[in-house]
Amino acid sequence: MSPFDIFIAYISWGDGGKHRPVLVYALDDTYVRLYPITSRYDNKSEAVRSKYFAINDLACAGLYKSSYIDTGTRLKQSTDILFNIKPIGKLSEGDKQRLIQFLQNKRLPRP
């Protein structure tokens, strides 16, 4: 597991949750920090969409439909939860560089 890998992880909230793709942006011995990935874009507000980063190379990322990294939502999971899970993909070098630039422009923590 390394930064810019993409996994399917169970993400819970309140009384529910679901399996969804996530991007690893940082990790240490205890926690993995993640951004959720979504395919829902059109029905979101302009403020929310401004925090979404479009993934161009879907095949490299292991995704099959238009997808966006939600940089406005940061998640933290214990490393042991993802220990035995293989990544479904990884951001391409081009998407990685674009994401870093996007995060710098948004003044969000970069991976």
C-alpha positions as CSV (number, residue, x, y, z in Angstrom):
1,M,0.0,0.0,0.0
2,S,1.4,3.4,-1.0
3,P,0.2,6.9,-1.7
4,F,-1.9,7.2,-4.9
5,D,-3.1,3.6,-4.7
6,I,-6.9,3.1,-5.1
7,F,-8.8,0.5,-3.0
8,I,-12.3,-0.5,-2.3
9,A,-13.0,0.1,1.4
10,Y,-16.1,0.0,3.5
11,I,-16.9,3.6,4.6
12,S,-19.4,4.1,7.4
13,W,-21.3,7.1,8.5
14,G,-23.8,7.4,11.3
15,D,-26.3,4.6,10.8
16,G,-25.0,3.3,7.5
17,G,-22.2,3.0,5.1
18,K,-21.1,1.3,1.8
19,H,-18.1,0.0,-0.1
20,R,-16.6,2.6,-2.3
21,P,-13.3,3.3,-4.0
22,V,-10.8,5.4,-2.0
23,L,-7.5,7.0,-2.8
24,V,-4.6,6.7,-0.3
25,Y,-3.0,10.1,0.2
26,A,-0.9,9.4,3.3
27,L,-0.1,6.6,5.7
28,D,1.9,5.7,8.7
29,D,2.2,2.7,11.0
30,T,-1.2,3.3,12.5
31,Y,-3.5,5.1,10.0
32,V,-4.2,5.3,6.3
33,R,-5.5,8.7,5.2
34,L,-8.0,8.5,2.3
35,Y,-10.1,10.6,-0.1
36,P,-13.3,9.0,-1.2
37,I,-14.0,8.6,-4.9
38,T,-17.4,9.2,-6.4
39,S,-19.1,9.0,-9.7
40,R,-21.8,11.5,-8.7
41,Y,-21.0,14.9,-9.9
42,D,-23.9,16.6,-11.9
43,N,-26.3,16.6,-8.9
44,K,-23.8,18.3,-6.6
45,S,-23.7,22.0,-5.7
46,E,-21.0,24.2,-7.3
47,A,-19.3,24.5,-3.9
48,V,-19.0,20.7,-3.6
49,R,-18.0,20.2,-7.3
50,S,-15.1,22.7,-6.8
51,K,-13.5,20.2,-4.4
52,Y,-13.9,17.3,-6.9
53,F,-10.9,16.2,-8.9
54,A,-11.7,14.4,-12.2
55,I,-9.7,11.2,-12.8
56,N,-8.7,11.1,-16.5
57,D,-7.0,7.7,-16.7
58,L,-9.8,5.4,-15.5
59,A,-8.1,2.2,-16.7
60,C,-5.0,2.9,-14.6
61,A,-7.1,3.7,-11.6
62,G,-9.1,0.5,-11.9
63,L,-12.3,2.4,-12.4
64,Y,-14.9,1.9,-15.2
65,K,-17.0,5.1,-15.2
66,S,-16.3,8.8,-14.8
67,S,-15.0,9.3,-11.3
68,Y,-13.9,12.1,-9.1
69,I,-11.7,12.3,-6.0
70,D,-13.6,14.2,-3.2
71,T,-10.8,16.3,-1.8
72,G,-13.2,18.0,0.5
73,T,-13.7,14.8,2.5
74,R,-10.8,13.3,4.3
75,L,-11.1,9.9,5.9
76,K,-8.8,8.0,8.4
77,Q,-8.8,4.2,8.7
78,S,-6.6,1.9,10.8
79,T,-3.9,0.3,8.7
80,D,-4.9,-3.2,9.7
81,I,-8.3,-2.8,8.0
82,L,-6.6,-2.4,4.6
83,F,-3.7,-4.7,5.3
84,N,-4.8,-7.7,3.2
85,I,-6.6,-5.7,0.5
86,K,-5.0,-5.4,-2.9
87,P,-5.3,-2.1,-4.7
88,I,-7.7,-2.0,-7.7
89,G,-5.5,0.6,-9.4
90,K,-3.3,3.6,-9.0
91,L,-3.4,7.2,-10.2
92,S,-1.5,7.5,-13.5
93,E,1.5,9.8,-13.4
94,G,-0.4,12.5,-15.3
95,D,-3.4,12.3,-12.9
96,K,-1.0,12.3,-9.9
97,Q,0.7,15.5,-11.1
98,R,-2.6,17.2,-11.8
99,L,-4.0,16.2,-8.4
100,I,-0.9,17.7,-6.7
101,Q,-1.4,20.9,-8.6
102,F,-5.2,20.9,-7.9
103,L,-4.5,20.5,-4.1
104,Q,-1.9,23.3,-4.1
105,N,-4.3,25.6,-5.9
106,K,-7.1,24.7,-3.3
107,R,-4.6,25.1,-0.4
108,L,-5.6,21.6,0.8
109,P,-3.0,19.2,2.3
110,R,-1.3,17.5,-0.6
111,P,-0.6,13.8,-0.6
